[in-house]
């Protein structure tokens, strides 16, 4: 029996999803074009028709979600003057696992005068899901960035809540080679009880972050002017030349609406998939 369990475990580990996407974009005569592209495993990126704001890319995970032990790597470089918007074809689902956490590693590099908008649809964590995510962002002093992430702890519309599991989110932002922002969020164990605490999420099931570079107090004030329309809690501040908005809501729909309100105040053009 023990040997059969060991063989099953080995087979399970061997069938974990692996995926990687690496590409660069560059600007020529005011038009952003894709350079070299590398894809492997179950992760793909597709480029719809060019839009006014530059090139758009859509990530597709053909594995149908993320499970324990899966590993996905994304490495994107936007050269000087390029404009790139990235999103996902659908919300990403992270499923329960009794084993190792899934690993998501994202590296973004943005050159002088370039703009990168990272706008994936929400990540949904099922009960007992385990995932560790890492962002490493390298910006030129004259680059601009809009990076938004929404994480949902269970499908509340289906009556589901995440009670146990692991969520680790590590962000590192460098500008002009200097580290200007570093943060690691860790929720593990009894996540449901932790989210219920007033100082954490006050019972909310969705959290989000928008990182805006450059950002200043004028931008903060424009966003605060819309505070009466927010369905959840939104906090916004600026320091070190960038702005950051934090979101917390009872469900994904309310948080998504608040995020869209904030993005409209920044002047960002939302991906078409957000509007479907």
C-alpha positions as CSV (number, residue, x, y, z in Angstrom):
1,X,0.0,0.0,0.0
2,X,2.8,2.4,0.9
3,X,4.6,1.8,-2.4
4,X,1.3,2.4,-4.3
5,X,0.8,5.7,-2.5
6,X,4.4,6.7,-3.2
7,X,4.0,5.9,-6.9
8,X,0.7,7.9,-7.0
9,X,2.4,10.8,-5.4
10,X,5.3,10.7,-7.8
11,X,2.9,10.5,-10.8
12,X,1.0,13.5,-9.4
13,X,4.2,15.6,-9.0
14,X,5.3,14.7,-12.5
15,X,2.0,16.0,-13.9
16,X,2.2,19.5,-12.4
17,X,1.6,22.3,-14.9
18,X,4.6,24.3,-16.0
19,X,4.3,27.4,-18.1
20,X,6.5,30.3,-19.2
21,X,6.2,33.4,-21.4
22,X,9.0,35.8,-22.2
23,X,8.9,38.6,-24.8
24,X,9.9,42.2,-25.4
25,X,8.3,45.1,-27.2
26,X,9.8,48.1,-28.9
27,X,8.6,51.3,-30.5
28,X,9.4,52.4,-34.0
29,X,7.9,55.5,-35.6
30,X,5.5,55.8,-32.8
31,X,4.1,52.2,-33.2
32,X,4.8,49.5,-30.6
33,X,5.8,46.1,-32.1
34,X,6.5,42.8,-30.5
35,X,10.0,41.5,-30.6
36,X,11.2,37.9,-29.7
37,X,8.6,35.7,-28.1
38,X,9.2,32.5,-26.1
39,X,6.3,30.3,-24.8
40,X,6.5,27.0,-23.1
41,X,4.1,24.6,-21.3
42,X,0.5,25.6,-20.7
43,X,1.0,29.4,-20.7
44,X,0.4,31.4,-23.8
45,X,0.0,35.1,-24.8
46,X,-2.0,36.4,-27.7
47,X,-2.0,39.9,-29.3
48,X,-5.3,41.2,-30.5
49,X,-5.6,44.0,-33.1
50,X,-3.4,47.0,-32.1
51,X,-5.3,49.7,-30.1
52,X,-4.7,53.5,-29.9
53,X,-2.7,53.1,-26.7
54,X,-0.2,50.7,-28.2
55,X,0.1,46.9,-28.2
56,X,-2.2,44.7,-26.1
57,X,-1.4,41.2,-24.9
58,X,-3.8,38.6,-23.4
59,X,-2.5,35.7,-21.3
60,X,-4.1,32.3,-21.6
61,X,-3.5,29.4,-19.2
62,X,-4.5,26.2,-21.2
63,X,-4.1,24.2,-18.0
64,X,-7.5,25.5,-17.0
65,X,-6.4,27.0,-13.6
66,X,-3.6,26.7,-11.1
67,X,-3.1,23.8,-8.7
68,X,-0.6,22.9,-6.0
69,X,3.0,22.4,-7.3
70,X,2.3,24.3,-10.6
71,X,4.9,26.8,-11.7
72,X,4.4,29.8,-14.1
73,X,7.0,32.4,-15.1
74,X,6.4,35.6,-17.0
75,X,9.2,37.9,-18.1
76,X,8.3,41.1,-20.0
77,X,10.5,44.0,-21.3
78,X,9.1,47.2,-22.8
79,X,11.9,49.1,-24.5
80,X,12.2,52.9,-24.6
81,X,9.0,54.6,-25.8
82,X,6.9,51.4,-26.1
83,X,3.3,51.1,-24.8
84,X,2.0,47.8,-23.7
85,X,-1.2,46.7,-21.9
86,X,-1.5,43.2,-20.5
87,X,-4.5,41.3,-19.2
88,X,-5.9,37.8,-18.9
89,X,-8.6,36.0,-20.9
90,X,-10.6,35.2,-17.7
91,X,-10.2,35.2,-14.0
92,X,-7.5,32.8,-12.8
93,X,-8.6,30.1,-10.4
94,X,-6.3,28.6,-7.8
95,X,-7.5,25.2,-6.6
96,X,-7.1,23.4,-3.3
97,X,-4.1,21.2,-2.7
98,X,-2.7,19.0,0.0
99,X,0.8,19.5,-1.2
100,X,3.2,22.2,-2.3
101,X,2.1,25.7,-3.1
102,X,1.9,26.9,-6.7
103,X,4.6,29.3,-7.8
104,X,3.9,32.4,-9.9
105,X,6.9,34.6,-10.8
106,X,6.5,37.9,-12.8
107,X,9.4,40.1,-13.9
108,X,8.6,43.4,-15.6
109,X,11.1,45.8,-17.1
110,X,10.1,49.2,-18.5
111,X,12.5,51.5,-20.4
112,X,12.7,55.3,-20.7
113,X,9.4,56.9,-21.9
114,X,7.7,53.5,-22.1
115,X,4.4,52.7,-20.4
116,X,3.3,49.3,-19.1
117,X,-0.2,48.5,-17.9
118,X,-0.6,45.2,-16.0
119,X,-4.4,44.6,-15.7
120,X,-5.2,41.0,-15.2
121,X,-8.7,39.9,-14.3
122,X,-9.1,38.7,-10.7
123,X,-7.4,35.7,-9.1
124,X,-9.8,33.5,-7.2
125,X,-8.5,31.3,-4.4
126,X,-10.5,28.2,-3.5
127,X,-10.6,26.8,0.0
128,X,-7.3,25.2,0.9
129,X,-5.5,26.7,-2.1
130,X,-1.8,27.4,-1.7
131,X,0.0,30.0,-3.9
132,X,3.1,32.0,-3.7
133,X,3.5,35.0,-6.1
134,X,6.4,37.2,-6.8
135,X,6.6,40.5,-8.7
136,X,10.0,42.0,-9.6
137,X,9.6,45.3,-11.4
138,X,12.4,47.4,-12.8
139,X,11.5,50.9,-14.1
140,X,13.6,53.5,-15.8
141,X,13.3,56.9,-14.1
142,X,11.3,58.2,-17.1
143,X,9.0,55.1,-17.4
144,X,5.4,54.8,-16.3
145,X,3.5,51.9,-14.9
146,X,0.0,50.9,-13.9
147,X,-0.2,47.6,-12.1
148,X,-3.5,46.3,-10.7
149,X,-4.2,43.0,-8.9
150,X,-7.4,41.7,-7.4
151,X,-7.5,38.6,-5.2
152,X,-10.8,36.9,-4.2
153,X,-10.9,34.5,-1.3
154,X,-13.7,32.1,-2.5
155,X,-16.5,32.5,-4.9
156,X,-19.0,34.4,-2.7
157,X,-21.7,34.3,-5.5
158,X,-21.6,30.5,-5.1
159,X,-21.7,30.6,-1.3
160,X,-18.1,29.6,-1.1
161,X,-15.4,31.1,1.2
162,X,-11.7,30.4,1.6
163,X,-11.2,29.2,5.2
164,X,-7.8,27.5,5.1
165,X,-4.8,27.8,2.8
166,X,-1.8,29.9,2.0
167,X,-1.4,33.2,0.1
168,X,2.0,34.8,-0.1
169,X,2.5,37.9,-2.3
170,X,5.9,39.5,-2.7
171,X,6.4,42.8,-4.5
172,X,9.7,44.6,-5.2
173,X,9.8,47.8,-7.3
174,X,13.0,49.4,-8.4
175,X,13.2,52.8,-10.2
176,X,16.4,53.9,-11.8
177,X,18.0,50.9,-10.2
178,X,17.0,52.0,-6.7
179,X,14.6,50.0,-4.5
180,X,11.6,52.3,-3.8
181,X,8.9,49.8,-2.7
182,X,9.1,46.4,-1.0
183,X,6.2,44.5,0.5
184,X,5.3,40.9,1.3
185,X,1.8,39.9,2.2
186,X,1.3,36.5,3.9
187,X,-2.0,34.9,4.9
188,X,-1.9,31.3,5.9
189,X,-3.5,28.8,8.2
190,X,-7.0,29.9,9.2
191,X,-7.4,32.6,6.5
192,X,-11.1,32.9,7.0
193,X,-10.7,34.0,10.7
194,X,-7.9,36.4,9.8
195,X,-10.0,38.1,7.1
196,X,-12.8,38.5,9.6
197,X,-10.7,40.7,11.8
198,X,-11.5,44.5,11.6
199,X,-7.9,45.4,11.0
200,X,-7.4,42.9,8.2
201,X,-10.5,42.8,5.9
202,X,-13.5,43.2,8.3
203,X,-15.1,40.1,6.8
204,X,-14.4,41.1,3.2
205,X,-13.7,38.4,0.6
206,X,-11.8,40.5,-1.9
207,X,-8.7,42.7,-1.8
208,X,-6.9,44.7,-4.4
209,X,-3.9,46.9,-5.1
210,X,-3.3,49.5,-7.8
211,X,0.3,50.7,-8.1
212,X,0.6,53.9,-10.2
213,X,4.0,55.3,-11.4
214,X,4.4,58.3,-11.5
215,X,1.9,59.3,-8.9
216,X,1.5,62.4,-6.7
217,X,-0.8,64.2,-4.3
218,X,-2.8,65.7,-7.2
219,X,-3.6,62.2,-8.5
220,X,-4.5,61.2,-4.9
221,X,-7.0,64.1,-4.7
222,X,-8.6,63.2,-8.0
223,X,-9.3,59.7,-6.8
224,X,-10.5,60.8,-3.4
225,X,-13.1,63.0,-5.2
226,X,-14.8,59.8,-6.2
227,X,-15.0,58.3,-2.7
228,X,-18.8,58.7,-2.4
229,X,-19.2,56.2,-5.2
230,X,-17.1,53.4,-3.7
231,X,-19.0,50.2,-2.6
232,X,-16.1,49.0,-0.5
233,X,-13.1,50.5,1.3
234,X,-10.5,52.3,-0.7
235,X,-7.4,54.0,0.6
236,X,-5.0,56.0,-1.6
237,X,-1.6,57.6,-0.9
238,X,1.5,58.8,-2.7
239,X,5.2,58.7,-1.8
240,X,8.6,58.2,-3.4
241,X,7.1,59.4,-6.7
242,X,4.4,56.8,-7.0
243,X,0.8,56.3,-5.8
244,X,-0.9,53.2,-4.4
245,X,-4.5,52.5,-3.9
246,X,-5.7,49.7,-1.6
247,X,-9.1,48.0,-1.9
248,X,-11.2,45.8,0.3
249,X,-14.8,44.7,-0.5
250,X,-17.4,42.0,0.4
251,X,-17.2,40.5,-3.0
252,X,-15.3,40.6,-6.3
253,X,-18.0,42.5,-8.2
254,X,-17.9,45.5,-5.8
255,X,-14.2,45.6,-5.7
256,X,-13.9,45.4,-9.5
257,X,-16.3,48.3,-9.8
258,X,-14.2,50.4,-7.3
259,X,-11.1,49.5,-9.2
260,X,-12.6,50.6,-12.5
261,X,-13.6,53.9,-10.9
262,X,-10.0,54.5,-9.7
263,X,-8.5,53.5,-13.1
264,X,-10.9,56.0,-14.8
265,X,-9.5,58.8,-12.6
266,X,-6.0,57.9,-13.7
267,X,-7.0,58.2,-17.4
268,X,-6.2,54.6,-18.1
269,X,-7.9,52.8,-20.9
270,X,-9.4,49.5,-19.7
271,X,-8.8,46.3,-21.7
272,X,-11.8,45.3,-23.8
273,X,-12.1,42.0,-21.8
274,X,-12.8,44.0,-18.6
275,X,-15.8,45.5,-20.3
276,X,-17.5,42.3,-21.5
